[in-house]
Amino acid sequence: MSMISDPRAAETLEALATVERQLTDAARRLDDLSARTAAVADRTNWRTDAATMFHETAEAWRAEVAALSGFVGRAREDVGRVRARMEAHIWEHHL
């Protein structure tokens, strides 16, 4: 394969690859945060109403973070597909 001759195409591909890496990192961090939140909630002393309320709130927040992680993961996959299609188009048209 030859080098990409259009600098704008190369810049766009690099930008998409950067976004893909950042979304991968964001999803990983959200997964980690979800796991740590669950661990904190599980260590709560259940003998008080406040502890029970904390656990319920932490669990709801953990579920929201986990859902957000899935959304970020799907966005990363979408960016990856766009990057792959663009790369194929660039190589096909010798840009």
C-alpha positions as CSV (number, residue, x, y, z in Angstrom):
1,M,0.0,0.0,0.0
2,S,1.1,3.5,-0.7
3,M,1.1,6.4,1.7
4,I,-2.0,8.6,2.0
5,S,-1.3,11.6,-0.2
6,D,-4.0,13.9,1.0
7,P,-3.0,15.4,4.3
8,R,-6.6,16.2,5.2
9,A,-7.4,12.5,4.9
10,A,-4.5,11.5,7.0
11,E,-5.4,14.0,9.7
12,T,-9.0,12.8,9.7
13,L,-8.0,9.2,10.0
14,E,-5.6,10.1,12.9
15,A,-8.4,12.1,14.6
16,L,-10.8,9.2,14.3
17,A,-8.2,6.8,15.7
18,T,-7.6,9.2,18.6
19,V,-11.3,9.4,19.3
20,E,-11.5,5.6,19.2
21,R,-8.7,5.3,21.7
22,Q,-10.2,7.9,24.0
23,L,-13.6,6.2,24.0
24,T,-11.9,2.9,24.7
25,D,-10.2,4.5,27.7
26,A,-13.5,6.1,28.9
27,A,-15.4,2.8,28.7
28,R,-12.7,1.1,30.6
29,R,-12.7,3.8,33.3
30,L,-16.5,3.7,33.6
31,D,-16.4,-0.1,34.0
32,D,-13.8,0.3,36.7
33,L,-15.9,3.0,38.4
34,S,-19.0,0.8,38.3
35,A,-17.1,-2.1,39.9
36,R,-15.6,0.1,42.6
37,T,-19.0,1.6,43.4
38,A,-20.5,-1.8,43.8
39,A,-17.6,-2.8,46.2
40,V,-18.2,0.3,48.3
41,A,-21.9,-0.3,48.5
42,D,-21.3,-3.9,49.5
43,R,-19.1,-2.9,52.4
44,T,-21.8,-0.7,53.8
45,N,-22.9,-1.4,57.4
46,W,-26.6,-2.4,57.0
47,R,-27.7,-1.5,60.5
48,T,-28.9,2.0,59.8
49,D,-31.5,3.6,57.5
50,A,-28.8,5.9,56.2
51,A,-26.7,3.0,55.2
52,T,-29.6,1.3,53.4
53,M,-30.4,4.5,51.6
54,F,-26.7,4.9,50.7
55,H,-26.6,1.4,49.3
56,E,-29.7,1.9,47.2
57,T,-28.4,5.2,45.8
58,A,-25.0,3.8,45.1
59,E,-26.5,0.8,43.3
60,A,-28.7,3.0,41.2
61,W,-25.7,5.2,40.3
62,R,-23.6,2.1,39.5
63,A,-26.3,0.9,37.1
64,E,-26.3,4.3,35.4
65,V,-22.5,4.3,35.1
66,A,-22.6,0.7,33.7
67,A,-25.2,1.8,31.1
68,L,-23.1,4.8,30.2
69,S,-20.1,2.5,29.7
70,G,-22.1,0.5,27.2
71,F,-23.2,3.6,25.4
72,V,-19.5,4.8,25.2
73,G,-18.5,1.3,23.9
74,R,-21.1,1.4,21.2
75,A,-19.9,4.9,20.2
76,R,-16.3,3.6,20.0
77,E,-17.5,0.8,17.7
78,D,-19.4,3.3,15.5
79,V,-16.3,5.5,15.2
80,G,-14.2,2.4,14.4
81,R,-16.6,1.5,11.6
82,V,-16.5,5.1,10.2
83,R,-12.7,5.1,10.3
84,A,-12.5,1.7,8.5
85,R,-14.9,2.8,5.8
86,M,-13.0,6.1,5.3
87,E,-9.7,4.2,5.2
88,A,-11.1,1.8,2.6
89,H,-12.4,4.8,0.5
90,I,-9.0,6.6,0.8
91,W,-7.1,3.5,-0.4
92,E,-9.6,2.7,-3.1
93,H,-9.4,6.3,-4.6
94,H,-5.6,6.7,-3.9
95,L,-6.1,9.8,-1.9
